[in-house]
Amino acid sequence: MDCPACGTHTRTLETRRAEAGAALRRRRECPGCGQRFTTFERREPLMVVKRGGRRQPFDRAKLLAGLVRASHKRDVDPRDLEAIVEGIERAGHAGGGELSAERIGELCLEGLAPLDRGAFLQFAGTLPGPVPVDLQNPRKYGESGGTDSVRSEEDAARPTPRERARGDN
């Protein structure tokens, strides 16, 4: 970096993490004029590309709130939900600072699938249209009348109230 006073190339005296790791703080000195100053380096904000092509800043809290709502009253550790959001942020920064809203939904489903089936299905139900990725879910989204059950195996063995009323045990 060049000195703002004289334009000579500066040297770095000290580098520290700042703003809880969101930035780098560098203390610099100009060998030409001796002036000292501080610079901050921050990452470009992650952007979300919506279905209509509109771009908006990635909102970590909004995504985490959606995952918490999907796992409400489920046995899901909040740290696992944080890990899903962090993975999505890493994927966005690795992909050039942009992620499509559809891809964010896919990554959420990939993260929820091994954690809890109920949370997975609850989140999948909030996505528009058919679920973009079939993550070994026995039920095909958007179709009805299939013979496969989305219930856990222990629940699937018990007849539903409708089956009990018809006597289909």
MODELLER restraints for C-alpha pairs under 7 A, 6 or more apart:
rsr = mdl.restraints
at = mdl.atoms
rsr.add(forms.Gaussian(group=physical.xy_distance, feature=features.Distance(at['CA:1:A'], at['CA:9:A']), mean=5.77, stdev=0.5))
rsr.add(forms.Gaussian(group=physical.xy_distance, feature=features.Distance(at['CA:1:A'], at['CA:10:A']), mean=5.78, stdev=0.5))
rsr.add(forms.Gaussian(group=physical.xy_distance, feature=features.Distance(at['CA:2:A'], at['CA:8:A']), mean=5.31, stdev=0.5))
rsr.add(forms.Gaussian(group=physical.xy_distance, feature=features.Distance(at['CA:2:A'], at['CA:9:A']), mean=4.29, stdev=0.5))
rsr.add(forms.Gaussian(group=physical.xy_distance, feature=features.Distance(at['CA:2:A'], at['CA:10:A']), mean=5.54, stdev=0.5))
rsr.add(forms.Gaussian(group=physical.xy_distance, feature=features.Distance(at['CA:3:A'], at['CA:9:A']), mean=6.09, stdev=0.5))
rsr.add(forms.Gaussian(group=physical.xy_distance, feature=features.Distance(at['CA:3:A'], at['CA:10:A']), mean=5.89, stdev=0.5))
rsr.add(forms.Gaussian(group=physical.xy_distance, feature=features.Distance(at['CA:3:A'], at['CA:30:A']), mean=5.99, stdev=0.5))
rsr.add(forms.Gaussian(group=physical.xy_distance, feature=features.Distance(at['CA:6:A'], at['CA:33:A']), mean=6.94, stdev=0.5))
rsr.add(forms.Gaussian(group=physical.xy_distance, feature=features.Distance(at['CA:8:A'], at['CA:30:A']), mean=6.67, stdev=0.5))
rsr.add(forms.Gaussian(group=physical.xy_distance, feature=features.Distance(at['CA:8:A'], at['CA:32:A']), mean=6.18, stdev=0.5))
rsr.add(forms.Gaussian(group=physical.xy_distance, feature=features.Distance(at['CA:9:A'], at['CA:30:A']), mean=6.81, stdev=0.5))
rsr.add(forms.Gaussian(group=physical.xy_distance, feature=features.Distance(at['CA:10:A'], at['CA:28:A']), mean=6.40, stdev=0.5))
rsr.add(forms.Gaussian(group=physical.xy_distance, feature=features.Distance(at['CA:10:A'], at['CA:29:A']), mean=5.60, stdev=0.5))
rsr.add(forms.Gaussian(group=physical.xy_distance, feature=features.Distance(at['CA:10:A'], at['CA:30:A']), mean=4.51, stdev=0.5))
rsr.add(forms.Gaussian(group=physical.xy_distance, feature=features.Distance(at['CA:10:A'], at['CA:31:A']), mean=6.47, stdev=0.5))
rsr.add(forms.Gaussian(group=physical.xy_distance, feature=features.Distance(at['CA:11:A'], at['CA:28:A']), mean=5.64, stdev=0.5))
rsr.add(forms.Gaussian(group=physical.xy_distance, feature=features.Distance(at['CA:11:A'], at['CA:29:A']), mean=5.55, stdev=0.5))
rsr.add(forms.Gaussian(group=physical.xy_distance, feature=features.Distance(at['CA:11:A'], at['CA:30:A']), mean=6.43, stdev=0.5))
rsr.add(forms.Gaussian(group=physical.xy_distance, feature=features.Distance(at['CA:12:A'], at['CA:26:A']), mean=6.64, stdev=0.5))
rsr.add(forms.Gaussian(group=physical.xy_distance, feature=features.Distance(at['CA:12:A'], at['CA:27:A']), mean=6.00, stdev=0.5))
rsr.add(forms.Gaussian(group=physical.xy_distance, feature=features.Distance(at['CA:12:A'], at['CA:28:A']), mean=4.50, stdev=0.5))
rsr.add(forms.Gaussian(group=physical.xy_distance, feature=features.Distance(at['CA:12:A'], at['CA:29:A']), mean=6.52, stdev=0.5))
rsr.add(forms.Gaussian(group=physical.xy_distance, feature=features.Distance(at['CA:13:A'], at['CA:27:A']), mean=5.45, stdev=0.5))
rsr.add(forms.Gaussian(group=physical.xy_distance, feature=features.Distance(at['CA:13:A'], at['CA:28:A']), mean=5.38, stdev=0.5))
rsr.add(forms.Gaussian(group=physical.xy_distance, feature=features.Distance(at['CA:13:A'], at['CA:29:A']), mean=6.78, stdev=0.5))
rsr.add(forms.Gaussian(group=physical.xy_distance, feature=features.Distance(at['CA:14:A'], at['CA:26:A']), mean=5.65, stdev=0.5))
rsr.add(forms.Gaussian(group=physical.xy_distance, feature=features.Distance(at['CA:14:A'], at['CA:27:A']), mean=5.11, stdev=0.5))
rsr.add(forms.Gaussian(group=physical.xy_distance, feature=features.Distance(at['CA:15:A'], at['CA:24:A']), mean=6.80, stdev=0.5))
rsr.add(forms.Gaussian(group=physical.xy_distance, feature=features.Distance(at['CA:15:A'], at['CA:25:A']), mean=5.70, stdev=0.5))
rsr.add(forms.Gaussian(group=physical.xy_distance, feature=features.Distance(at['CA:15:A'], at['CA:26:A']), mean=4.51, stdev=0.5))
rsr.add(forms.Gaussian(group=physical.xy_distance, feature=features.Distance(at['CA:15:A'], at['CA:27:A']), mean=6.50, stdev=0.5))
rsr.add(forms.Gaussian(group=physical.xy_distance, feature=features.Distance(at['CA:16:A'], at['CA:24:A']), mean=5.78, stdev=0.5))
rsr.add(forms.Gaussian(group=physical.xy_distance, feature=features.Distance(at['CA:16:A'], at['CA:25:A']), mean=5.18, stdev=0.5))
rsr.add(forms.Gaussian(group=physical.xy_distance, feature=features.Distance(at['CA:16:A'], at['CA:26:A']), mean=6.50, stdev=0.5))
rsr.add(forms.Gaussian(group=physical.xy_distance, feature=features.Distance(at['CA:17:A'], at['CA:23:A']), mean=6.01, stdev=0.5))
rsr.add(forms.Gaussian(group=physical.xy_distance, feature=features.Distance(at['CA:17:A'], at['CA:24:A']), mean=4.68, stdev=0.5))
rsr.add(forms.Gaussian(group=physical.xy_distance, feature=features.Distance(at['CA:17:A'], at['CA:25:A']), mean=5.98, stdev=0.5))
rsr.add(forms.Gaussian(group=physical.xy_distance, feature=features.Distance(at['CA:18:A'], at['CA:24:A']), mean=5.51, stdev=0.5))
rsr.add(forms.Gaussian(group=physical.xy_distance, feature=features.Distance(at['CA:18:A'], at['CA:25:A']), mean=5.87, stdev=0.5))
rsr.add(forms.Gaussian(group=physical.xy_distance, feature=features.Distance(at['CA:22:A'], at['CA:42:A']), mean=6.51, stdev=0.5))
rsr.add(forms.Gaussian(group=physical.xy_distance, feature=features.Distance(at['CA:23:A'], at['CA:40:A']), mean=6.37, stdev=0.5))
rsr.add(forms.Gaussian(group=physical.xy_distance, feature=features.Distance(at['CA:23:A'], at['CA:41:A']), mean=5.40, stdev=0.5))
rsr.add(forms.Gaussian(group=physical.xy_distance, feature=features.Distance(at['CA:23:A'], at['CA:42:A']), mean=4.65, stdev=0.5))
rsr.add(forms.Gaussian(group=physical.xy_distance, feature=features.Distance(at['CA:24:A'], at['CA:40:A']), mean=5.49, stdev=0.5))
rsr.add(forms.Gaussian(group=physical.xy_distance, feature=features.Distance(at['CA:24:A'], at['CA:41:A']), mean=5.03, stdev=0.5))
rsr.add(forms.Gaussian(group=physical.xy_distance, feature=features.Distance(at['CA:24:A'], at['CA:42:A']), mean=6.70, stdev=0.5))
rsr.add(forms.Gaussian(group=physical.xy_distance, feature=features.Distance(at['CA:25:A'], at['CA:38:A']), mean=6.90, stdev=0.5))
rsr.add(forms.Gaussian(group=physical.xy_distance, feature=features.Distance(at['CA:25:A'], at['CA:39:A']), mean=5.83, stdev=0.5))
rsr.add(forms.Gaussian(group=physical.xy_distance, feature=features.Distance(at['CA:25:A'], at['CA:40:A']), mean=4.61, stdev=0.5))
rsr.add(forms.Gaussian(group=physical.xy_distance, feature=features.Distance(at['CA:25:A'], at['CA:41:A']), mean=6.59, stdev=0.5))
rsr.add(forms.Gaussian(group=physical.xy_distance, feature=features.Distance(at['CA:26:A'], at['CA:38:A']), mean=5.60, stdev=0.5))
rsr.add(forms.Gaussian(group=physical.xy_distance, feature=features.Distance(at['CA:26:A'], at['CA:39:A']), mean=5.22, stdev=0.5))
rsr.add(forms.Gaussian(group=physical.xy_distance, feature=features.Distance(at['CA:26:A'], at['CA:40:A']), mean=6.28, stdev=0.5))
rsr.add(forms.Gaussian(group=physical.xy_distance, feature=features.Distance(at['CA:27:A'], at['CA:37:A']), mean=6.01, stdev=0.5))
rsr.add(forms.Gaussian(group=physical.xy_distance, feature=features.Distance(at['CA:27:A'], at['CA:38:A']), mean=4.55, stdev=0.5))
rsr.add(forms.Gaussian(group=physical.xy_distance, feature=features.Distance(at['CA:27:A'], at['CA:39:A']), mean=6.57, stdev=0.5))
rsr.add(forms.Gaussian(group=physical.xy_distance, feature=features.Distance(at['CA:28:A'], at['CA:36:A']), mean=5.62, stdev=0.5))
rsr.add(forms.Gaussian(group=physical.xy_distance, feature=features.Distance(at['CA:28:A'], at['CA:37:A']), mean=5.44, stdev=0.5))
rsr.add(forms.Gaussian(group=physical.xy_distance, feature=features.Distance(at['CA:28:A'], at['CA:38:A']), mean=5.97, stdev=0.5))
rsr.add(forms.Gaussian(group=physical.xy_distance, feature=features.Distance(at['CA:29:A'], at['CA:35:A']), mean=5.77, stdev=0.5))
rsr.add(forms.Gaussian(group=physical.xy_distance, feature=features.Distance(at['CA:29:A'], at['CA:36:A']), mean=4.39, stdev=0.5))
rsr.add(forms.Gaussian(group=physical.xy_distance, feature=features.Distance(at['CA:29:A'], at['CA:37:A']), mean=6.55, stdev=0.5))
rsr.add(forms.Gaussian(group=physical.xy_distance, feature=features.Distance(at['CA:30:A'], at['CA:36:A']), mean=6.48, stdev=0.5))
rsr.add(forms.Gaussian(group=physical.xy_distance, feature=features.Distance(at['CA:45:A'], at['CA:57:A']), mean=6.73, stdev=0.5))
rsr.add(forms.Gaussian(group=physical.xy_distance, feature=features.Distance(at['CA:46:A'], at['CA:57:A']), mean=6.05, stdev=0.5))
rsr.add(forms.Gaussian(group=physical.xy_distance, feature=features.Distance(at['CA:46:A'], at['CA:58:A']), mean=5.42, stdev=0.5))
rsr.add(forms.Gaussian(group=physical.xy_distance, feature=features.Distance(at['CA:46:A'], at['CA:92:A']), mean=6.51, stdev=0.5))
rsr.add(forms.Gaussian(group=physical.xy_distance, feature=features.Distance(at['CA:46:A'], at['CA:93:A']), mean=6.64, stdev=0.5))
rsr.add(forms.Gaussian(group=physical.xy_distance, feature=features.Distance(at['CA:46:A'], at['CA:97:A']), mean=4.81, stdev=0.5))
rsr.add(forms.Gaussian(group=physical.xy_distance, feature=features.Distance(at['CA:46:A'], at['CA:98:A']), mean=5.82, stdev=0.5))
rsr.add(forms.Gaussian(group=physical.xy_distance, feature=features.Distance(at['CA:47:A'], at['CA:55:A']), mean=6.32, stdev=0.5))
rsr.add(forms.Gaussian(group=physical.xy_distance, feature=features.Distance(at['CA:47:A'], at['CA:56:A']), mean=5.58, stdev=0.5))
rsr.add(forms.Gaussian(group=physical.xy_distance, feature=features.Distance(at['CA:47:A'], at['CA:57:A']), mean=4.51, stdev=0.5))
rsr.add(forms.Gaussian(group=physical.xy_distance, feature=features.Distance(at['CA:47:A'], at['CA:58:A']), mean=5.14, stdev=0.5))
rsr.add(forms.Gaussian(group=physical.xy_distance, feature=features.Distance(at['CA:47:A'], at['CA:97:A']), mean=6.13, stdev=0.5))
rsr.add(forms.Gaussian(group=physical.xy_distance, feature=features.Distance(at['CA:47:A'], at['CA:98:A']), mean=4.74, stdev=0.5))
rsr.add(forms.Gaussian(group=physical.xy_distance, feature=features.Distance(at['CA:47:A'], at['CA:99:A']), mean=6.47, stdev=0.5))
rsr.add(forms.Gaussian(group=physical.xy_distance, feature=features.Distance(at['CA:48:A'], at['CA:55:A']), mean=5.53, stdev=0.5))
rsr.add(forms.Gaussian(group=physical.xy_distance, feature=features.Distance(at['CA:48:A'], at['CA:56:A']), mean=5.34, stdev=0.5))
rsr.add(forms.Gaussian(group=physical.xy_distance, feature=features.Distance(at['CA:48:A'], at['CA:57:A']), mean=5.97, stdev=0.5))
rsr.add(forms.Gaussian(group=physical.xy_distance, feature=features.Distance(at['CA:48:A'], at['CA:58:A']), mean=5.55, stdev=0.5))
rsr.add(forms.Gaussian(group=physical.xy_distance, feature=features.Distance(at['CA:48:A'], at['CA:98:A']), mean=5.75, stdev=0.5))
rsr.add(forms.Gaussian(group=physical.xy_distance, feature=features.Distance(at['CA:48:A'], at['CA:99:A']), mean=5.09, stdev=0.5))
rsr.add(forms.Gaussian(group=physical.xy_distance, feature=features.Distance(at['CA:48:A'], at['CA:100:A']), mean=5.49, stdev=0.5))
rsr.add(forms.Gaussian(group=physical.xy_distance, feature=features.Distance(at['CA:48:A'], at['CA:101:A']), mean=6.03, stdev=0.5))
rsr.add(forms.Gaussian(group=physical.xy_distance, feature=features.Distance(at['CA:49:A'], at['CA:55:A']), mean=4.58, stdev=0.5))
rsr.add(forms.Gaussian(group=physical.xy_distance, feature=features.Distance(at['CA:49:A'], at['CA:56:A']), mean=6.72, stdev=0.5))
rsr.add(forms.Gaussian(group=physical.xy_distance, feature=features.Distance(at['CA:49:A'], at['CA:98:A']), mean=6.88, stdev=0.5))
rsr.add(forms.Gaussian(group=physical.xy_distance, feature=features.Distance(at['CA:49:A'], at['CA:99:A']), mean=6.05, stdev=0.5))
rsr.add(forms.Gaussian(group=physical.xy_distance, feature=features.Distance(at['CA:49:A'], at['CA:100:A']), mean=4.50, stdev=0.5))
rsr.add(forms.Gaussian(group=physical.xy_distance, feature=features.Distance(at['CA:49:A'], at['CA:101:A']), mean=5.91, stdev=0.5))
rsr.add(forms.Gaussian(group=physical.xy_distance, feature=features.Distance(at['CA:50:A'], at['CA:100:A']), mean=6.12, stdev=0.5))
rsr.add(forms.Gaussian(group=physical.xy_distance, feature=features.Distance(at['CA:50:A'], at['CA:101:A']), mean=5.37, stdev=0.5))
rsr.add(forms.Gaussian(group=physical.xy_distance, feature=features.Distance(at['CA:51:A'], at['CA:101:A']), mean=6.93, stdev=0.5))
rsr.add(forms.Gaussian(group=physical.xy_distance, feature=features.Distance(at['CA:60:A'], at['CA:85:A']), mean=6.99, stdev=0.5))
rsr.add(forms.Gaussian(group=physical.xy_distance, feature=features.Distance(at['CA:64:A'], at['CA:81:A']), mean=6.90, stdev=0.5))
rsr.add(forms.Gaussian(group=physical.xy_distance, feature=features.Distance(at['CA:64:A'], at['CA:85:A']), mean=6.60, stdev=0.5))
rsr.add(forms.Gaussian(group=physical.xy_distance, feature=features.Distance(at['CA:67:A'], at['CA:81:A']), mean=6.63, stdev=0.5))
rsr.add(forms.Gaussian(group=physical.xy_distance, feature=features.Distance(at['CA:70:A'], at['CA:119:A']), mean=5.03, stdev=0.5))
rsr.add(forms.Gaussian(group=physical.xy_distance, feature=features.Distance(at['CA:70:A'], at['CA:122:A']), mean=5.21, stdev=0.5))
rsr.add(forms.Gaussian(group=physical.xy_distance, feature=features.Distance(at['CA:70:A'], at['CA:123:A']), mean=5.14, stdev=0.5))
rsr.add(forms.Gaussian(group=physical.xy_distance, feature=features.Distance(at['CA:71:A'], at['CA:119:A']), mean=4.56, stdev=0.5))
rsr.add(forms.Gaussian(group=physical.xy_distance, feature=features.Distance(at['CA:74:A'], at['CA:119:A']), mean=6.96, stdev=0.5))
rsr.add(forms.Gaussian(group=physical.xy_distance, feature=features.Distance(at['CA:76:A'], at['CA:115:A']), mean=6.78, stdev=0.5))
rsr.add(forms.Gaussian(group=physical.xy_distance, feature=features.Distance(at['CA:76:A'], at['CA:116:A']), mean=6.87, stdev=0.5))
rsr.add(forms.Gaussian(group=physical.xy_distance, feature=features.Distance(at['CA:84:A'], at['CA:108:A']), mean=6.61, stdev=0.5))
rsr.add(forms.Gaussian(group=physical.xy_distance, feature=features.Distance(at['CA:84:A'], at['CA:111:A']), mean=5.73, stdev=0.5))
rsr.add(forms.Gaussian(group=physical.xy_distance, feature=features.Distance(at['CA:88:A'], at['CA:104:A']), mean=6.81, stdev=0.5))
rsr.add(forms.Gaussian(group=physical.xy_distance, feature=features.Distance(at['CA:88:A'], at['CA:107:A']), mean=6.65, stdev=0.5))
rsr.add(forms.Gaussian(group=physical.xy_distance, feature=features.Distance(at['CA:92:A'], at['CA:98:A']), mean=5.47, stdev=0.5))
rsr.add(forms.Gaussian(group=physical.xy_distance, feature=features.Distance(at['CA:92:A'], at['CA:99:A']), mean=5.45, stdev=0.5))
rsr.add(forms.Gaussian(group=physical.xy_distance, feature=features.Distance(at['CA:106:A'], at['CA:132:A']), mean=6.79, stdev=0.5))
rsr.add(forms.Gaussian(group=physical.xy_distance, feature=features.Distance(at['CA:106:A'], at['CA:133:A']), mean=6.45, stdev=0.5))
rsr.add(forms.Gaussian(group=physical.xy_distance, feature=features.Distance(at['CA:109:A'], at['CA:120:A']), mean=6.05, stdev=0.5))
rsr.add(forms.Gaussian(group=physical.xy_distance, feature=features.Distance(at['CA:109:A'], at['CA:124:A']), mean=6.96, stdev=0.5))
rsr.add(forms.Gaussian(group=physical.xy_distance, feature=features.Distance(at['CA:112:A'], at['CA:119:A']), mean=6.63, stdev=0.5))
rsr.add(forms.Gaussian(group=physical.xy_distance, feature=features.Distance(at['CA:112:A'], at['CA:120:A']), mean=5.15, stdev=0.5))
rsr.add(forms.Gaussian(group=physical.xy_distance, feature=features.Distance(at['CA:113:A'], at['CA:120:A']), mean=5.47, stdev=0.5))
rsr.add(forms.Gaussian(group=physical.xy_distance, feature=features.Distance(at['CA:124:A'], at['CA:131:A']), mean=6.43, stdev=0.5))
rsr.add(forms.Gaussian(group=physical.xy_distance, feature=features.Distance(at['CA:130:A'], at['CA:141:A']), mean=5.79, stdev=0.5))
rsr.add(forms.Gaussian(group=physical.xy_distance, feature=features.Distance(at['CA:130:A'], at['CA:142:A']), mean=5.82, stdev=0.5))
rsr.add(forms.Gaussian(group=physical.xy_distance, feature=features.Distance(at['CA:131:A'], at['CA:141:A']), mean=6.33, stdev=0.5))
rsr.add(forms.Gaussian(group=physical.xy_distance, feature=features.Distance(at['CA:138:A'], at['CA:148:A']), mean=6.11, stdev=0.5))
rsr.add(forms.Gaussian(group=physical.xy_distance, feature=features.Distance(at['CA:138:A'], at['CA:150:A']), mean=6.71, stdev=0.5))
rsr.add(forms.Gaussian(group=physical.xy_distance, feature=features.Distance(at['CA:139:A'], at['CA:148:A']), mean=6.03, stdev=0.5))
rsr.add(forms.Gaussian(group=physical.xy_distance, feature=features.Distance(at['CA:139:A'], at['CA:149:A']), mean=6.84, stdev=0.5))
rsr.add(forms.Gaussian(group=physical.xy_distance, feature=features.Distance(at['CA:139:A'], at['CA:150:A']), mean=6.30, stdev=0.5))
rsr.add(forms.Gaussian(group=physical.xy_distance, feature=features.Distance(at['CA:149:A'], at['CA:156:A']), mean=6.95, stdev=0.5))
rsr.add(forms.Gaussian(group=physical.xy_distance, feature=features.Distance(at['CA:159:A'], at['CA:169:A']), mean=6.15, stdev=0.5))
rsr.add(forms.Gaussian(group=physical.xy_distance, feature=features.Distance(at['CA:163:A'], at['CA:169:A']), mean=6.43, stdev=0.5))
